[in-house]
């Protein structure tokens, strides 16, 4: 039995659930330990926008009462989690890290968060993110940067990016402020931050988790998923989050598989594809080496490794940065100062003036940039030249993957082109920042399940992640390959506490 609150915060989802159910400790003790960790780290890491210690304790008391009464406990019973501040939470501020929604308190609960509460989870708070989920470094939040708990091993104290947009989620899980957190992934926003901070994260098949109640960025790409310390914890949490929702027109009307029970690191009879187009000019040597190590691990797990081609990969990033901003410009048109959120009404202003003033004050620079790009590519003179072409490219990318599945069961690739970079290092050059998504965007465009698992450390002592991409609806195959890598990597590194 853990002897201290520090010992409790070392536990992941499966261990907390087992301990609470077995009576080794109470859910309230767990919630109190993590509440204390959140409060202590908040000034340095800024991972949370709104801590909700009372919510965590309320849920924990309910779980302890159910256990005392002999009632069956849910899949996430006693597990306090962080909730990315893109999910609507009834009665708790939901901002999407933007000034335009700073004072918005929903009267409803997102489907995913409700499923987690129904499964016995509690909420430690709303996690910081890139504004409207637009960013790869968590530097676009109105509420300040999230700082990674990791530091380079060169003795310096350079503040590093925790990845984005789910940077608050990745930093909080990595720093042991919560055992798991929700993320959303539009072009890599679960996988890239997971890779940067040495944790696991899975983007399920598009439609597997309901989008209802999640602040929209790009509706044909957005997908919620779990971020946790290991593959098993991700499987447990994803089972609680997933399921059909009639309130989301793109929701998959399929039963949720028993992913946790089905986990197996035995890959005999499986084929792993290595896409030759992912070997890019100027690729970081350590990332290449990590990828080769991953190939060896999967062979050791019994898999056969085959070379495959995804010929339209080089067009994925430009297509994504046309489609996603186009959908964003449409989705964000609702923030006009009329119905909810910020209203900036200059003296004597008319309606158009109010729209302009509200959006100028409420949206950050990156959000404005993407709205402008999106509105441009949707405009009458450029719609066919840009948006229509990008959608055709998206179809070709999906077809590449469909053809690859005749040769392999899963695909192994790097998650990111490098280890974590310093805050401020790429923020002056949007194009360089967008290149962080080069390995993660293709699976998003094709709606495929994809996961990042920690694979080792760079020479600087920073985590490197490997990505597994799977067939539609085959989260099990992705999780199994992730488990095989996890077991062989034996990744036990963690950030040294400085906060």
MIDREN-955923 format. One record per residue (C-alpha): y, z, x. Coordinates in Angstrom, 3 decimals, padded with zeros to 6 digits. Example, Ala and Ser with C-alpha at 12.3 -4.5 7.8 and 13.67 -1.06 7.14 Angstrom:
REM MIDREN-955923
<<-004.500, 007.800, 012.300>>
<<-001.060, 007.140, 013.670>>
REM end
This chain:
REM MIDREN-955923
<<000.000, 000.000, 000.000>>
<<003.454, -000.857, 001.356>>
<<005.237, 002.244, 002.562>>
<<008.821, 001.027, 002.301>>
<<011.143, -001.378, 000.548>>
<<011.112, -003.463, 003.757>>
<<007.344, -003.834, 003.425>>
<<007.703, -004.943, -000.198>>
<<010.164, -007.684, 000.709>>
<<007.592, -009.061, 003.164>>
<<005.296, -009.943, 000.266>>
<<005.083, -013.327, -001.416>>
<<004.411, -014.262, -005.046>>
<<000.606, -013.890, -004.992>>
<<000.705, -010.559, -003.154>>
<<003.391, -009.071, -005.424>>
<<001.572, -010.200, -008.561>>
<<-001.709, -008.700, -007.295>>
<<-000.077, -005.450, -006.197>>
<<001.714, -004.909, -009.503>>
<<-001.395, -005.751, -011.530>>
<<-003.558, -003.469, -009.352>>
<<-001.120, -000.570, -009.415>>
<<-000.424, -000.527, -005.657>>
<<003.285, -000.428, -006.524>>
<<005.422, -000.953, -009.595>>
<<007.444, -003.991, -010.549>>
<<010.547, -001.774, -010.542>>
<<009.914, -000.789, -006.907>>
<<009.664, -004.483, -006.002>>
<<012.864, -005.368, -007.869>>
<<014.767, -002.492, -006.237>>
<<013.628, -003.569, -002.765>>
<<014.737, -007.166, -003.244>>
<<017.994, -006.137, -004.966>>
<<018.818, -004.094, -001.865>>
<<017.988, -007.027, 000.425>>
<<020.236, -009.365, -001.596>>
<<023.165, -006.928, -001.488>>
<<022.818, -006.345, 002.255>>
<<022.658, -010.053, 003.171>>
<<025.239, -011.461, 000.765>>
<<028.347, -011.047, 002.969>>
<<026.735, -012.900, 005.889>>
<<024.556, -015.566, 004.219>>
<<026.432, -016.180, 000.924>>
<<023.132, -017.329, -000.633>>
<<024.011, -016.087, -004.133>>
<<026.943, -016.958, -006.374>>
<<026.137, -014.188, -008.870>>
<<023.614, -011.429, -008.030>>
<<022.004, -010.015, -011.198>>
<<020.283, -006.774, -010.119>>
<<020.236, -005.506, -013.709>>
<<018.308, -008.571, -014.897>>
<<015.692, -008.079, -012.194>>
<<015.214, -004.423, -013.142>>
<<015.099, -005.176, -016.879>>
<<012.277, -007.696, -016.408>>
<<010.445, -005.328, -014.035>>
<<010.556, -002.442, -016.529>>
<<009.085, -004.717, -019.195>>
<<006.202, -005.688, -016.882>>
<<005.516, -002.059, -015.943>>
<<005.520, -001.086, -019.638>>
<<003.079, -003.911, -020.462>>
<<000.758, -002.822, -017.664>>
<<000.887, 000.808, -018.812>>
<<000.036, -000.333, -022.342>>
<<-002.924, -002.347, -021.079>>
<<-001.437, -005.687, -022.082>>
<<-002.283, -008.928, -020.284>>
<<000.251, -009.764, -017.582>>
<<001.809, -013.199, -017.045>>
<<001.345, -015.572, -014.116>>
<<004.572, -014.345, -012.432>>
<<004.429, -010.725, -013.614>>
<<006.536, -008.441, -011.467>>
<<007.849, -011.226, -009.233>>
<<011.668, -011.273, -008.920>>
<<013.023, -014.735, -008.079>>
<<016.269, -016.494, -007.275>>
<<017.535, -019.053, -009.785>>
<<019.475, -022.049, -008.472>>
<<022.844, -022.032, -010.243>>
<<022.128, -025.402, -011.821>>
<<019.845, -023.828, -014.442>>
<<021.549, -022.522, -017.574>>
<<020.921, -018.790, -017.990>>
<<021.886, -017.178, -021.287>>
<<024.725, -014.697, -020.837>>
<<024.985, -015.280, -017.075>>
<<027.621, -017.478, -015.444>>
<<026.298, -020.974, -014.650>>
<<028.619, -022.955, -012.394>>
<<026.726, -025.749, -010.564>>
<<028.815, -024.343, -007.644>>
<<031.900, -026.070, -009.077>>
<<035.342, -024.758, -009.975>>
<<035.220, -026.871, -013.146>>
<<032.429, -024.636, -014.517>>
<<033.507, -021.392, -012.884>>
<<033.974, -019.530, -016.169>>
<<031.092, -021.141, -018.083>>
<<028.568, -018.695, -019.567>>
<<025.848, -020.490, -021.548>>
<<024.601, -019.278, -024.909>>
<<021.197, -020.819, -024.187>>
<<018.438, -020.693, -021.544>>
<<017.054, -023.682, -019.656>>
<<013.442, -024.508, -020.483>>
<<012.269, -023.919, -016.896>>
<<013.961, -020.530, -016.529>>
<<012.664, -019.439, -019.961>>
<<009.116, -020.362, -018.920>>
<<009.495, -018.228, -015.795>>
<<010.823, -015.231, -017.743>>
<<007.980, -015.666, -020.254>>
<<005.539, -015.558, -017.306>>
<<006.923, -012.162, -016.245>>
<<009.382, -013.170, -013.523>>
<<012.744, -011.447, -013.155>>
<<016.074, -012.846, -011.946>>
<<017.675, -011.506, -008.772>>
<<020.683, -013.767, -009.235>>
<<022.105, -017.272, -009.368>>
<<021.781, -019.065, -006.048>>
<<024.481, -021.041, -004.275>>
<<024.115, -024.815, -003.868>>
<<026.032, -027.962, -003.050>>
<<028.482, -028.668, -005.851>>
<<026.677, -030.408, -008.742>>
<<023.713, -030.661, -006.330>>
<<025.588, -033.272, -004.263>>
<<025.071, -032.598, -000.578>>
<<022.566, -032.082, 002.228>>
<<024.034, -029.031, 003.966>>
<<025.345, -026.637, 001.287>>
<<028.902, -027.181, 002.487>>
<<030.296, -028.642, -000.763>>
<<030.060, -025.452, -002.878>>
<<033.331, -024.181, -004.389>>
<<032.006, -020.688, -003.619>>
<<031.711, -021.235, 000.134>>
<<029.028, -022.413, 002.539>>
<<025.575, -020.917, 002.577>>
<<024.631, -019.936, 006.130>>
<<021.054, -020.398, 007.300>>
<<019.344, -017.198, 008.454>>
<<018.013, -019.198, 011.432>>
<<019.762, -019.406, 014.790>>
<<019.047, -021.619, 017.781>>
<<017.248, -019.803, 020.603>>
<<019.977, -020.660, 023.108>>
<<021.586, -017.256, 022.720>>
<<024.546, -018.652, 020.779>>
<<025.445, -017.736, 017.236>>
<<026.299, -021.176, 015.851>>
<<026.082, -021.108, 012.050>>
<<023.452, -023.603, 010.895>>
<<023.069, -025.533, 007.642>>
<<020.278, -024.315, 005.351>>
<<019.915, -027.851, 003.970>>
<<021.023, -029.005, 000.563>>
<<021.519, -029.087, -002.235>>
<<019.162, -026.106, -002.721>>
<<020.563, -024.287, 000.324>>
<<020.975, -020.933, -001.367>>
<<017.338, -021.120, -002.462>>
<<016.033, -022.010, 001.003>>
<<018.157, -019.398, 002.798>>
<<017.202, -016.637, 000.335>>
<<013.451, -017.311, 000.541>>
<<013.509, -017.677, 004.326>>
<<015.559, -014.484, 004.807>>
<<013.163, -012.498, 002.537>>
<<015.872, -011.965, -000.105>>
<<013.439, -013.236, -002.736>>
<<009.754, -014.195, -002.629>>
<<010.453, -017.530, -004.318>>
<<013.258, -019.521, -005.915>>
<<013.824, -022.507, -008.150>>
<<015.216, -025.686, -006.663>>
<<016.047, -029.128, -007.966>>
<<015.338, -032.364, -006.133>>
<<017.240, -035.587, -006.824>>
<<016.863, -037.264, -003.421>>
<<015.324, -034.493, -001.335>>
<<017.152, -031.310, -002.370>>
<<013.995, -029.181, -002.430>>
<<012.158, -030.730, 000.502>>
<<014.980, -031.062, 003.054>>
<<016.232, -027.447, 002.781>>
<<012.626, -026.191, 002.813>>
<<012.066, -028.077, 006.080>>
<<015.285, -026.713, 007.615>>
<<014.376, -023.071, 006.903>>
<<010.613, -022.963, 007.502>>
<<009.434, -022.569, 003.905>>
<<007.406, -024.659, 001.435>>
<<008.826, -026.594, -001.501>>
<<007.435, -029.167, -003.911>>
<<009.133, -031.770, -006.077>>
<<006.607, -032.533, -008.827>>
<<006.104, -035.870, -010.546>>
<<009.234, -036.896, -012.474>>
<<008.928, -035.408, -015.964>>
<<006.522, -032.604, -015.000>>
<<009.243, -029.932, -015.387>>
<<011.762, -030.141, -018.219>>
<<015.329, -031.104, -017.350>>
<<016.672, -029.431, -020.500>>
<<019.325, -026.871, -019.619>>
<<019.701, -028.057, -016.015>>
<<023.185, -029.338, -015.166>>
<<022.690, -033.094, -014.750>>
<<023.404, -035.024, -011.549>>
<<021.323, -038.233, -011.781>>
<<019.134, -038.040, -014.852>>
<<016.485, -040.578, -013.808>>
<<015.909, -038.702, -010.532>>
<<016.559, -034.967, -011.149>>
<<013.435, -032.816, -011.080>>
<<012.978, -029.047, -010.814>>
<<010.430, -027.427, -008.532>>
<<009.541, -024.208, -006.729>>
<<010.479, -023.079, -003.226>>
<<008.397, -020.290, -001.707>>
<<006.950, -019.038, 001.553>>
<<003.636, -020.860, 001.273>>
<<001.697, -023.507, -000.620>>
<<-000.229, -021.064, -002.820>>
<<002.973, -019.411, -004.037>>
<<004.419, -022.853, -004.843>>
<<001.299, -023.695, -006.876>>
<<001.529, -020.432, -008.838>>
<<005.210, -020.904, -009.632>>
<<004.923, -024.608, -010.456>>
<<002.234, -023.820, -013.025>>
<<004.650, -021.419, -014.705>>
<<007.549, -023.928, -014.618>>
<<005.774, -027.099, -015.746>>
<<004.865, -028.324, -019.214>>
<<005.876, -030.656, -022.016>>
<<009.272, -030.082, -023.649>>
<<010.273, -032.074, -026.755>>
<<013.925, -031.357, -025.880>>
<<013.643, -033.626, -022.800>>
<<012.988, -037.274, -023.631>>
<<011.507, -037.879, -020.158>>
<<009.142, -034.884, -020.276>>
<<005.471, -035.664, -019.590>>
<<003.303, -034.919, -022.634>>
<<000.350, -033.823, -020.499>>
<<-001.478, -030.515, -020.029>>
<<-000.486, -028.479, -016.958>>
<<-003.378, -028.514, -014.460>>
<<-004.722, -025.277, -012.941>>
<<-003.201, -026.024, -009.544>>
<<-003.652, -022.539, -008.103>>
<<-007.339, -022.340, -009.022>>
<<-007.905, -025.885, -007.760>>
<<-006.436, -025.356, -004.271>>
<<-008.687, -026.630, -001.493>>
<<-007.939, -027.424, 002.149>>
<<-011.134, -029.502, 002.440>>
<<-009.944, -033.122, 002.610>>
<<-013.317, -034.783, 003.225>>
<<-013.445, -038.082, 001.370>>
<<-009.652, -038.324, 001.234>>
<<-007.526, -040.975, 002.915>>
<<-004.073, -040.214, 004.317>>
<<-001.611, -043.080, 004.695>>
<<000.858, -043.255, 007.590>>
<<003.743, -045.594, 006.661>>
<<004.766, -047.671, 009.665>>
<<008.296, -048.158, 008.282>>
<<009.004, -044.409, 008.627>>
<<008.968, -044.796, 012.423>>
<<012.681, -045.438, 012.736>>
<<014.921, -046.334, 015.654>>
<<016.427, -043.292, 017.294>>
<<013.987, -040.940, 015.578>>
<<013.996, -037.444, 017.070>>
<<011.140, -037.147, 019.600>>
<<010.202, -033.683, 018.331>>
<<009.942, -034.984, 014.767>>
<<007.678, -037.824, 015.961>>
<<005.526, -035.341, 017.886>>
<<005.290, -033.040, 014.843>>
<<004.203, -036.018, 012.715>>
<<001.418, -036.883, 015.184>>
<<000.300, -033.261, 015.160>>
<<000.150, -033.434, 011.354>>
<<-002.095, -036.489, 011.579>>
<<-004.458, -034.551, 013.862>>
<<-004.512, -031.568, 011.491>>
<<-005.382, -033.714, 008.471>>
<<-008.158, -035.430, 010.447>>
<<-009.462, -031.965, 011.332>>
<<-009.466, -031.157, 007.586>>
<<-011.821, -034.082, 007.047>>
<<-009.387, -036.788, 005.978>>
<<-009.497, -040.392, 007.148>>
<<-006.115, -041.599, 008.413>>
<<-005.044, -045.192, 007.659>>
<<-001.917, -047.165, 008.500>>
<<-000.007, -048.431, 005.459>>
<<003.119, -050.464, 004.852>>
<<005.994, -049.589, 002.528>>
<<008.085, -052.677, 003.309>>
<<011.145, -051.901, 001.196>>
<<011.706, -048.444, 002.730>>
<<014.830, -049.570, 004.607>>
<<016.544, -050.382, 001.303>>
<<015.755, -047.003, -000.302>>
<<018.775, -045.079, 000.972>>
<<021.399, -047.695, -000.008>>
<<019.726, -048.155, -003.413>>
<<019.703, -044.401, -003.968>>
<<023.382, -044.063, -003.048>>
<<024.214, -046.645, -005.712>>
<<021.928, -045.388, -008.514>>
<<022.562, -041.657, -008.106>>
<<026.399, -041.883, -008.027>>
<<026.326, -044.328, -010.964>>
<<024.383, -041.814, -013.056>>
<<026.608, -038.995, -011.795>>
<<029.779, -040.804, -012.862>>
<<028.304, -041.148, -016.341>>
<<027.003, -037.568, -016.539>>
<<030.140, -035.932, -015.163>>
<<032.438, -037.722, -017.605>>
<<031.743, -034.825, -020.004>>
<<033.843, -032.468, -017.855>>
<<037.203, -033.285, -019.381>>
<<038.827, -029.914, -020.034>>
<<038.375, -030.276, -023.790>>
<<035.070, -028.637, -024.697>>
<<034.194, -026.081, -021.999>>
<<034.889, -025.192, -018.405>>
<<038.203, -025.496, -016.590>>
<<041.279, -026.853, -018.396>>
<<044.348, -027.770, -016.376>>
<<047.185, -028.645, -018.751>>
<<050.477, -029.359, -016.976>>
<<053.687, -028.796, -018.984>>
<<054.385, -031.715, -021.302>>
<<051.103, -033.392, -020.381>>
<<049.250, -035.731, -022.707>>
<<045.481, -036.035, -023.068>>
<<045.003, -038.454, -020.143>>
<<047.169, -036.242, -017.941>>
<<045.011, -033.244, -018.844>>
<<041.804, -035.153, -017.991>>
<<043.244, -036.174, -014.630>>
<<044.631, -032.736, -013.737>>
<<041.435, -030.929, -014.791>>
<<039.149, -033.202, -012.797>>
<<041.454, -033.228, -009.774>>
<<041.484, -029.433, -009.666>>
<<037.879, -028.866, -010.766>>
<<035.800, -031.309, -008.726>>
<<035.341, -031.030, -004.961>>
<<035.799, -033.886, -002.492>>
<<032.126, -034.936, -002.338>>
<<031.787, -034.939, -006.131>>
<<034.933, -037.054, -006.424>>
<<033.591, -039.430, -003.769>>
<<030.361, -039.968, -005.685>>
<<032.112, -040.346, -009.038>>
<<034.359, -043.007, -007.494>>
<<031.396, -044.856, -005.962>>
<<029.458, -044.607, -009.204>>
<<032.317, -045.788, -011.386>>
<<032.944, -048.690, -008.996>>
<<029.331, -049.932, -009.025>>
<<029.234, -049.711, -012.836>>
<<032.497, -051.587, -013.327>>
<<032.434, -055.005, -014.966>>
<<032.949, -057.033, -011.807>>
<<030.377, -055.224, -009.672>>
<<027.629, -054.069, -012.058>>
<<025.300, -056.987, -011.309>>
<<026.116, -057.130, -007.610>>
<<025.391, -053.452, -006.989>>
<<023.797, -051.476, -009.816>>
<<021.443, -054.199, -011.094>>
<<020.385, -055.048, -007.536>>
<<019.740, -051.389, -006.734>>
<<017.521, -051.040, -009.796>>
<<015.540, -054.097, -008.681>>
<<015.105, -052.539, -005.245>>
<<013.925, -049.334, -006.924>>
<<011.228, -051.329, -008.725>>
<<010.132, -052.879, -005.419>>
<<009.931, -049.444, -003.784>>
<<007.783, -048.167, -006.661>>
<<005.575, -051.230, -006.279>>
<<005.175, -050.557, -002.536>>
<<003.795, -047.107, -003.330>>
<<001.571, -048.423, -006.145>>
<<000.013, -050.909, -003.727>>
<<-000.406, -048.224, -001.056>>
<<-002.511, -046.089, -003.398>>
<<-005.285, -048.689, -003.221>>
<<-005.633, -047.719, 000.462>>
<<-004.901, -043.965, 000.490>>
<<-004.762, -040.791, -001.607>>
<<-001.668, -039.173, -000.079>>
<<000.990, -040.187, 002.437>>
<<002.101, -038.103, 005.432>>
<<005.636, -038.449, 006.773>>
<<008.350, -036.291, 008.333>>
<<010.542, -034.449, 005.827>>
<<013.794, -034.818, 007.779>>
<<014.945, -036.890, 010.777>>
<<015.879, -033.745, 012.745>>
<<015.840, -029.962, 012.696>>
<<018.783, -028.121, 011.102>>
<<022.254, -029.054, 012.330>>
<<025.325, -026.856, 012.638>>
<<027.683, -026.332, 009.731>>
<<030.597, -028.748, 010.147>>
<<028.658, -031.028, 012.479>>
<<028.235, -033.892, 010.002>>
<<030.691, -033.069, 007.218>>
<<033.362, -035.443, 008.571>>
<<031.018, -038.435, 008.279>>
<<029.471, -038.840, 004.812>>
<<027.203, -041.682, 005.949>>
<<025.693, -039.594, 008.724>>
<<025.150, -036.789, 006.208>>
<<023.453, -039.182, 003.763>>
<<020.989, -040.208, 006.504>>
<<019.417, -036.753, 006.189>>
<<017.719, -038.057, 003.042>>
<<016.144, -041.101, 004.682>>
<<012.555, -039.792, 004.460>>
<<012.862, -037.990, 001.129>>
<<014.622, -040.571, -001.058>>
<<011.784, -043.144, -001.443>>
<<009.486, -040.690, -003.271>>
<<012.388, -039.694, -005.538>>
<<013.137, -043.302, -006.485>>
<<009.451, -043.778, -007.348>>
<<009.210, -040.466, -009.265>>
<<006.315, -039.255, -007.103>>
<<005.245, -035.690, -006.304>>
<<006.207, -034.745, -002.747>>
<<006.124, -031.529, -000.756>>
<<007.467, -030.162, 002.502>>
<<005.475, -027.604, 004.472>>
<<006.502, -025.938, 007.740>>
<<004.739, -027.496, 010.733>>
<<006.210, -025.796, 013.794>>
<<009.389, -025.174, 015.766>>
<<011.679, -027.439, 017.756>>
<<012.568, -026.669, 021.376>>
<<015.666, -024.918, 019.947>>
<<013.395, -022.600, 017.968>>
<<014.216, -024.205, 014.609>>
<<011.683, -025.134, 011.896>>
<<010.335, -028.664, 011.443>>
<<008.726, -029.762, 008.195>>
<<006.049, -032.300, 007.293>>
<<006.135, -034.153, 003.988>>
<<003.174, -035.078, 001.805>>
<<003.766, -037.698, -000.903>>
<<001.206, -038.117, -003.676>>
<<000.196, -040.396, -006.509>>
<<001.852, -039.906, -009.901>>
<<000.580, -036.689, -011.556>>
<<-001.473, -035.724, -008.460>>
<<000.326, -032.531, -007.487>>
<<-003.121, -031.121, -006.711>>
<<-003.682, -033.687, -003.959>>
<<-000.253, -032.928, -002.503>>
<<-000.795, -029.159, -002.605>>
<<-004.264, -029.486, -001.049>>
<<-002.983, -031.575, 001.871>>
<<-000.115, -029.115, 002.252>>
<<-002.597, -026.237, 002.371>>
<<-004.650, -028.032, 005.038>>
<<-001.544, -028.406, 007.217>>
<<-000.418, -024.835, 006.516>>
<<-003.763, -023.366, 007.580>>
<<-003.844, -025.364, 010.813>>
<<-000.180, -024.958, 011.688>>
<<-000.430, -021.192, 011.315>>
<<003.346, -021.134, 010.928>>
<<004.392, -017.489, 011.108>>
<<007.850, -017.891, 012.648>>
<<010.759, -016.313, 010.855>>
<<014.450, -015.923, 011.528>>
<<015.357, -012.904, 013.625>>
<<017.492, -010.658, 011.469>>
<<021.157, -010.744, 012.456>>
<<022.779, -010.424, 009.018>>
REM end
